[in-house]
């Protein structure tokens, strides 16, 4: 994970959720996926819970994931 917001503000379990999700995204879309997830989490005032992080990753999957 290379986005500065995610490196410092999120706990380790949430960073692991995002890393695991990013591994399933094609390499050419991975940086866009991480930026999208960071943009989803940035406006939250309180630290997000695990479900909010999973929801942001799921939205990124629909936008940047593999096409069938």
ABEGO torsion letter per residue (X at the ends): XABAAAAAABBAAAAAAAAAAAAABBAAAAAAAAAAAAAAAAABABBBBAAAAAAAAAAAAAAABBBX
